[in-house]
Amino acid sequence: MQNQGQIGIYFHWPFCLSKCPYCDFNVHIANEIDHARWADAYIKSLKYYERLTRGRIVRSIFFGGGTPSLMAPETVEKVIDVVRSLWPCVNDMEVTLEANPTSIEGAKFEAFRLSGVNRVSMGVQSFYDEDLKFLGRTHSASQAHDAIKIARDVFERYSFDLIYARPHQTIEQWREELGEALELSGGHMSLYQLTIERNTPFYFDYKQKRFSMPKEELAADFYEFTQEVMSEAGMPAYEVSNHCVSGMESEHNLIYWRYGDYIGIGPGAHGRLTLGDGYKYAVREHHAPSIWLDRVEAMEGVGDDEKAGAHPFERLAKEDAALECLMMGLRVSEGLSLSRLEAVLGAEWGSFLDLDKIKALSSEGMAVLDEEAKRLTLSTQGLMRLNALVPYVLK
């Protein structure tokens, strides 16, 4: 179990070779990238945040994007080395780097490993060429297979993502694809249902009826089927969309779900930090890469009155922080620690949650309340209704 004094650090690398039509992340296409300039900016930001988190212990580093496997391994190494020089770090610190199959080759993966990366997460999304083309992916199924094999040879820990409940996909087709994935798995997989996000090419195509999505009932069948197959394979869900063999959980993501503190560095990155006044602060970095770089480079020092590449910090009311804690904690199979909720809220959990409504959910098989252990957990049926249940249980 993570110590609440431990923190994670997220770095956003905003560049991709191309942008997928379903993606609503902060992603940009650039012909030329000054890797040394970005390394210097990341390091300057780290020095700023160290002043705010002095004495904390770093549990994990996560390079996300974008496509961080497009980064120069030297940049990654410099950043990791500076983290280790500024904070005490746990001996088994997890360092994850996201990668796309098109940017994976053995020599570069080995260079990332030597730089300090010890876990990779690959955006495979599908093992079928036709579906990869629909999803706007630039790799082939063969390249996906090759990338996973390279990761398996280089790293002790690796994961990959798949998107399911795609247009025209049947559960039988998903059964075959999931079986293929399990044969290639290293003990962790992230399995996401395709969602249509606003202001993406897919959103406009969907609105113009260029493709259709599975109906709600079929989408639920897909989810339940996925849980059954993965549980039988010894990789049950430890979070709504993440599955693993026991002990292979993403330590960095667990910080989010347990409502721990984390630093977010890079264009559009978000963070949550508990500062000296005991309040949780929402931190949001400037979205545009050029603005973020300029603001970081313009800092003359690392004083507390400067916000590096971030917007002014937002102090969260205790009730707002407790709501975030609730929403994140109910996503995981271990459930929400009510003791953690009380620490965030500054009051007993019963003043925030409606015990009678929780007992009603329990009687319907959607939730389990262990009052002695002070833990609230949702069943598979409850997780499928998570967004509706959160406001329901509030007082």
C-alpha positions as CSV (number, residue, x, y, z in Angstrom):
1,M,0.0,0.0,0.0
2,Q,1.3,3.4,-0.9
3,N,2.2,5.9,1.8
4,Q,0.2,9.2,1.4
5,G,3.4,11.1,1.8
6,Q,4.6,9.6,-1.5
7,I,4.0,11.4,-4.7
8,G,4.1,10.7,-8.4
9,I,5.4,12.9,-11.2
10,Y,3.8,13.0,-14.6
11,F,5.5,14.5,-17.7
12,H,3.5,15.3,-20.7
13,W,5.2,15.0,-24.1
14,P,2.7,16.7,-26.5
15,F,4.0,15.5,-29.8
16,C,2.8,12.7,-32.1
17,L,3.5,11.7,-35.7
18,S,-0.3,12.0,-36.4
19,K,-3.4,12.5,-34.3
20,C,-6.0,9.7,-34.0
21,P,-9.6,10.7,-34.8
22,Y,-10.9,9.5,-31.4
23,C,-8.2,11.3,-29.4
24,D,-9.1,14.4,-27.3
25,F,-5.7,14.6,-25.5
26,N,-3.4,17.6,-25.9
27,V,-1.5,16.4,-28.9
28,H,0.4,18.4,-31.5
29,I,2.3,17.6,-34.8
30,A,5.7,19.2,-35.2
31,N,8.2,18.8,-38.0
32,E,11.1,19.8,-35.8
33,I,11.6,19.5,-32.0
34,D,14.4,21.0,-30.0
35,H,14.9,18.1,-27.5
36,A,17.5,20.0,-25.5
37,R,15.1,22.9,-25.0
38,W,12.4,20.6,-23.8
39,A,14.8,18.8,-21.4
40,D,15.8,22.2,-19.9
41,A,12.2,23.2,-19.5
42,Y,11.2,20.0,-17.7
43,I,14.2,20.3,-15.4
44,K,13.4,24.0,-14.6
45,S,9.8,23.0,-13.8
46,L,11.1,20.2,-11.5
47,K,13.1,22.6,-9.5
48,Y,10.1,24.8,-9.1
49,Y,7.9,22.0,-7.8
50,E,10.6,20.7,-5.5
51,R,10.2,23.8,-3.4
52,L,6.5,23.1,-3.0
53,T,6.9,19.4,-2.1
54,R,10.2,19.4,-0.2
55,G,10.4,16.3,2.1
56,R,8.0,14.2,0.0
57,I,9.1,10.8,-1.4
58,V,8.7,10.1,-5.1
59,R,7.0,6.8,-5.8
60,S,6.6,6.9,-9.6
61,I,7.4,8.8,-12.8
62,F,5.2,8.6,-15.8
63,F,6.0,9.9,-19.3
64,G,2.7,10.3,-21.1
65,G,1.5,12.0,-24.2
66,G,1.4,12.4,-27.1
67,T,4.0,9.8,-28.0
68,P,6.8,9.8,-25.4
69,S,8.7,7.1,-27.3
70,L,9.5,9.9,-29.8
71,M,11.6,11.6,-27.1
72,A,15.3,11.4,-27.2
73,P,16.5,8.8,-24.6
74,E,19.0,11.4,-23.4
75,T,16.1,13.7,-22.5
76,V,14.4,11.0,-20.5
77,E,17.6,10.2,-18.7
78,K,18.3,13.8,-17.8
79,V,14.8,14.2,-16.3
80,I,15.0,11.0,-14.3
81,D,18.4,11.9,-12.9
82,V,17.2,15.3,-11.8
83,V,14.2,13.8,-10.1
84,R,16.5,11.5,-8.2
85,S,18.7,14.5,-7.2
86,L,15.9,16.7,-6.0
87,W,13.7,14.2,-4.0
88,P,14.3,11.0,-2.1
89,C,12.8,8.2,-4.2
90,V,11.6,4.7,-3.2
91,N,14.1,1.9,-4.0
92,D,11.7,0.3,-6.4
93,M,10.5,3.5,-8.1
94,E,8.3,2.8,-11.1
95,V,9.2,4.7,-14.3
96,T,6.7,4.2,-17.1
97,L,7.0,5.5,-20.7
98,E,4.2,5.3,-23.2
99,A,5.0,4.1,-26.7
100,N,3.4,3.6,-30.0
101,P,4.3,0.5,-32.2
102,T,5.5,2.8,-35.0
103,S,8.2,4.3,-32.8
104,I,9.5,1.1,-31.2
105,E,12.7,-0.6,-32.2
106,G,15.0,-2.7,-30.1
107,A,18.0,-0.3,-29.8
108,K,15.9,2.7,-28.7
109,F,14.0,0.6,-26.2
110,E,17.3,-0.6,-24.8
111,A,18.4,3.1,-24.6
112,F,15.2,3.9,-22.7
113,R,15.9,1.1,-20.3
114,L,19.4,2.3,-19.7
115,S,18.1,5.8,-19.1
116,G,16.0,4.5,-16.1
117,V,12.7,3.5,-17.6
118,N,11.6,0.1,-16.2
119,R,8.0,-0.2,-17.6
120,V,6.5,0.6,-21.0
121,S,2.8,1.0,-21.9
122,M,2.0,0.6,-25.6
123,G,-0.9,1.9,-27.6
124,V,-1.7,-1.2,-29.6
125,Q,-5.6,-0.6,-29.7
126,S,-6.3,-3.6,-32.0
127,F,-4.8,-6.6,-33.6
128,Y,-6.8,-6.2,-36.8
129,D,-5.5,-4.1,-39.7
130,E,-8.9,-2.9,-40.8
131,D,-9.8,-1.7,-37.3
132,L,-6.4,0.0,-36.9
133,K,-7.1,1.9,-40.1
134,F,-10.5,2.9,-38.8
135,L,-9.0,4.1,-35.5
136,G,-6.5,6.2,-37.4
137,R,-3.5,4.2,-36.2
138,T,-0.4,4.2,-38.4
139,H,0.9,0.8,-37.3
140,S,-0.2,-2.6,-38.6
141,A,-1.1,-5.7,-36.6
142,S,2.2,-7.2,-37.4
143,Q,4.1,-4.1,-36.1
144,A,2.0,-4.4,-32.9
145,H,3.1,-8.0,-32.4
146,D,6.8,-7.0,-33.1
147,A,6.6,-4.1,-30.6
148,I,5.2,-6.3,-27.8
149,K,7.9,-8.9,-28.4
150,I,10.6,-6.2,-28.3
151,A,9.1,-4.9,-25.0
152,R,9.0,-8.4,-23.6
153,D,12.7,-8.9,-24.4
154,V,13.9,-5.5,-23.0
155,F,11.6,-4.8,-20.0
156,E,10.5,-6.9,-17.0
157,R,7.2,-5.0,-17.0
158,Y,5.1,-4.0,-19.9
159,S,1.5,-3.3,-20.7
160,F,-0.6,-2.5,-23.8
161,D,-3.9,-0.9,-24.5
162,L,-6.8,-2.3,-26.6
163,I,-10.0,-0.5,-27.6
164,Y,-13.2,-2.6,-27.9
165,A,-16.9,-2.2,-28.5
166,R,-15.9,-0.8,-31.9
167,P,-18.4,-0.3,-34.7
168,H,-19.6,-3.6,-36.2
169,Q,-17.5,-5.6,-33.7
170,T,-19.1,-8.7,-32.3
171,I,-18.5,-10.3,-29.0
172,E,-17.2,-13.4,-30.8
173,Q,-14.6,-11.3,-32.6
174,W,-13.6,-9.7,-29.3
175,R,-13.3,-13.1,-27.8
176,E,-10.7,-14.0,-30.5
177,E,-8.8,-10.7,-30.2
178,L,-8.8,-10.9,-26.4
179,G,-7.4,-14.5,-26.6
180,E,-4.6,-13.2,-28.8
181,A,-3.9,-10.4,-26.4
182,L,-3.7,-12.8,-23.4
183,E,-1.1,-14.9,-25.2
184,L,1.1,-11.7,-25.7
185,S,0.4,-10.2,-22.2
186,G,3.1,-9.4,-19.7
187,G,0.6,-9.4,-16.9
188,H,-1.1,-6.0,-17.4
189,M,-3.5,-4.7,-20.0
190,S,-5.7,-1.7,-20.3
191,L,-9.0,-2.4,-22.1
192,Y,-11.1,0.6,-23.0
193,Q,-14.5,0.8,-24.6
194,L,-14.5,3.2,-27.6
195,T,-16.0,6.5,-26.5
196,I,-16.9,9.4,-28.7
197,E,-15.4,12.6,-27.3
198,R,-16.6,16.1,-28.3
199,N,-14.5,18.1,-30.7
200,T,-12.8,15.1,-32.3
201,P,-13.1,13.9,-35.9
202,F,-14.9,10.9,-34.6
203,Y,-17.5,13.1,-32.9
204,F,-18.4,14.9,-36.1
205,D,-18.4,11.6,-38.2
206,Y,-20.6,10.0,-35.6
207,K,-23.0,12.9,-35.7
208,Q,-23.1,12.7,-39.5
209,K,-24.0,9.0,-39.1
210,R,-20.8,7.9,-40.9
211,F,-20.6,5.0,-38.4
212,S,-22.7,3.7,-35.6
213,M,-21.8,2.7,-32.0
214,P,-23.0,-0.4,-30.1
215,K,-26.3,0.1,-28.3
216,E,-26.2,0.5,-24.5
217,E,-27.2,-3.1,-23.9
218,L,-24.6,-4.5,-26.2
219,A,-21.9,-2.2,-24.7
220,A,-22.8,-3.6,-21.3
221,D,-22.6,-7.2,-22.6
222,F,-19.1,-6.3,-24.0
223,Y,-18.0,-5.0,-20.5
224,E,-19.4,-8.0,-18.6
225,F,-17.9,-10.5,-21.1
226,T,-14.5,-8.7,-20.8
227,Q,-14.6,-9.0,-17.0
228,E,-15.4,-12.7,-17.2
229,V,-12.7,-13.6,-19.6
230,M,-10.0,-11.6,-17.9
231,S,-10.9,-12.9,-14.4
232,E,-10.8,-16.5,-15.7
233,A,-7.4,-15.8,-17.2
234,G,-6.1,-14.6,-13.8
235,M,-6.0,-10.9,-14.8
236,P,-9.1,-9.4,-13.1
237,A,-9.9,-5.7,-13.2
238,Y,-8.2,-3.8,-10.5
239,E,-9.8,-0.6,-11.9
240,V,-12.6,-0.1,-14.3
241,S,-10.5,-0.5,-17.5
242,N,-7.2,-1.9,-16.1
243,H,-6.5,-5.6,-15.6
244,C,-3.5,-7.4,-14.2
245,V,-1.9,-10.3,-12.5
246,S,-1.6,-9.6,-8.8
247,G,1.4,-7.4,-8.1
248,M,1.6,-6.0,-11.6
249,E,-0.6,-2.9,-11.0
250,S,0.5,0.5,-12.3
251,E,1.8,2.2,-9.2
252,H,1.5,5.6,-10.8
253,N,-2.1,5.2,-11.7
254,L,-2.9,3.9,-8.2
255,I,-1.7,7.2,-6.9
256,Y,-4.5,8.9,-8.9
257,W,-7.1,6.4,-7.8
258,R,-6.2,6.5,-4.1
259,Y,-6.3,10.3,-4.4
260,G,-2.6,10.8,-3.6
261,D,-0.6,13.8,-4.6
262,Y,1.1,14.1,-8.0
263,I,2.9,16.7,-10.0
264,G,2.0,17.3,-13.6
265,I,4.6,18.9,-15.8
266,G,4.3,19.8,-19.5
267,P,1.7,21.4,-21.8
268,G,-1.8,20.7,-20.5
269,A,-0.7,18.5,-17.6
270,H,-2.8,18.4,-14.5
271,G,-1.7,17.8,-10.9
272,R,-3.1,17.6,-7.4
273,L,-0.9,18.8,-4.5
274,T,-1.6,19.1,-0.8
275,L,0.3,22.3,0.3
276,G,1.2,23.7,3.7
277,D,-2.3,24.9,4.6
278,G,-3.6,21.4,4.4
279,Y,-5.8,22.0,1.4
280,K,-5.6,20.0,-1.9
281,Y,-4.8,22.2,-4.9
282,A,-5.7,21.6,-8.5
283,V,-2.8,22.4,-10.8
284,R,-3.1,22.9,-14.5
285,E,-0.2,23.7,-16.9
286,H,-0.7,25.9,-19.9
287,H,-2.1,24.0,-22.8
288,A,-0.1,25.3,-25.8
289,P,3.4,24.0,-26.0
290,S,4.9,27.3,-27.2
291,I,3.3,29.2,-24.3
292,W,4.3,26.6,-21.8
293,L,7.9,26.7,-23.0
294,D,8.1,30.5,-23.0
295,R,6.6,30.8,-19.5
296,V,9.0,28.2,-18.0
297,E,12.0,29.8,-19.7
298,A,11.0,33.3,-18.6
299,M,11.2,32.3,-14.9
300,E,14.1,34.1,-13.3
301,G,14.1,31.9,-10.3
302,V,11.9,29.3,-8.6
303,G,10.2,31.5,-6.0
304,D,6.9,30.6,-4.5
305,D,5.2,33.5,-6.2
306,E,5.9,32.1,-9.7
307,K,3.8,29.3,-11.2
308,A,6.3,28.0,-13.8
309,G,4.2,26.8,-16.7
310,A,1.0,26.5,-14.7
311,H,-2.1,28.6,-14.4
312,P,-2.8,30.0,-10.9
313,F,-3.4,27.1,-8.5
314,E,-7.0,26.4,-7.5
315,R,-7.6,25.6,-3.8
316,L,-10.3,22.9,-3.6
317,A,-13.0,23.2,-1.0
318,K,-12.9,20.2,1.3
319,E,-16.2,18.9,-0.1
320,D,-14.9,19.2,-3.7
321,A,-11.8,17.3,-2.8
322,A,-13.8,14.7,-1.1
323,L,-16.0,14.3,-4.2
324,E,-12.9,13.7,-6.3
325,C,-11.6,11.2,-3.7
326,L,-15.0,9.4,-3.9
327,M,-15.1,9.3,-7.7
328,M,-11.5,8.0,-8.0
329,G,-11.7,5.5,-5.1
330,L,-14.8,3.8,-6.3
331,R,-13.1,3.0,-9.6
332,V,-10.8,0.4,-8.1
333,S,-11.5,-3.1,-7.0
334,E,-10.0,-2.5,-3.6
335,G,-12.7,0.1,-3.1
336,L,-12.7,3.5,-1.4
337,S,-10.9,3.9,1.9
338,L,-13.4,5.7,4.1
339,S,-10.5,6.7,6.4
340,R,-8.8,8.4,3.4
341,L,-12.1,10.1,2.6
342,E,-12.4,11.4,6.2
343,A,-8.8,12.7,6.0
344,V,-9.6,14.6,2.8
345,L,-13.0,15.9,4.1
346,G,-11.8,16.8,7.6
347,A,-15.0,15.2,9.0
348,E,-16.6,11.8,9.5
349,W,-17.6,10.1,6.2
350,G,-21.2,9.8,7.4
351,S,-21.6,13.6,7.2
352,F,-20.8,13.3,3.4
353,L,-22.3,10.0,2.3
354,D,-25.9,8.7,2.9
355,L,-25.6,5.4,4.8
356,D,-29.2,4.4,4.0
357,K,-28.6,4.8,0.3
358,I,-25.4,2.8,0.5
359,K,-27.3,0.0,2.3
360,A,-29.9,0.1,-0.5
361,L,-27.2,-0.4,-3.1
362,S,-25.7,-3.2,-1.1
363,S,-29.1,-5.0,-0.9
364,E,-29.3,-4.8,-4.7
365,G,-25.8,-6.3,-5.2
366,M,-24.2,-3.1,-6.4
367,A,-22.0,-2.2,-3.4
368,V,-20.3,-3.7,-0.4
369,L,-19.8,-1.6,2.7
370,D,-17.4,-2.9,5.3
371,E,-18.0,-0.6,8.2
372,E,-15.3,-2.3,10.4
373,A,-12.6,-1.9,7.7
374,K,-14.1,1.4,6.7
375,R,-14.1,0.5,3.0
376,L,-16.8,0.9,0.3
377,T,-16.5,-1.2,-2.9
378,L,-18.7,-1.4,-6.0
379,S,-19.5,-4.7,-7.7
380,T,-19.2,-5.1,-11.5
381,Q,-22.9,-4.1,-11.8
382,G,-22.2,-1.1,-9.6
383,L,-19.1,-0.1,-11.7
384,M,-21.3,-0.1,-14.8
385,R,-23.4,2.6,-13.2
386,L,-20.6,4.5,-11.5
387,N,-21.4,7.9,-12.9
388,A,-25.0,7.6,-11.6
389,L,-24.2,6.1,-8.2
390,V,-21.7,8.8,-7.1
391,P,-24.3,11.6,-6.9
392,Y,-26.9,9.1,-5.5
393,V,-24.9,8.3,-2.4
394,L,-24.1,11.9,-1.5
395,K,-26.0,13.6,1.4
